[in-house]
C-alpha cells in the first residue's frame, strides 16, 4: 500500500469566475470517504462569483495568503492570512480579495462535494 500524496501542481487548474481552482481531494483524486478539498487563488480586487451555497453540506475555508472579506448569510467580516471561516450548510456566501496581493485559500467540504452541488445566487453581492 502506498501513502496517498498529491501536490497541487499535479492537478489541472480551473479558471472560474473570480478564482483559479484546483481540486485536491474529490471524486477522482485522493478519494476521501467523507470530505473534499480544493485550493483557490483570488487576484487582488476579485470576488469569487457568483455568491453560492452548499445545500448538502458545509464548507470551511482557511486563508493561507492575503486578506479580504467574506459575506456569510448577509453578514460581512474581514479575513486575513491565518483566518478560518465556516460557511454553514445552505448559507449564501462570497469571498472578496481586498488586498494588494493574490489571496490563496484552502477550502474543505463535508460531506464531499464538487461544482455540480453548488447553488448559485447571481443577484447577491457585498453591500456597499
Secondary structure by P-SEA (a helix, b strand, c coil): ccccccccccbbbbbcccbbbbbcccccccccccbbbbbbbbccccccccccccccbbbbbbbccccbbbbcccbbbbbcccbbbbbccccccccccccccbbbbbbbbccccccccccccccccccc
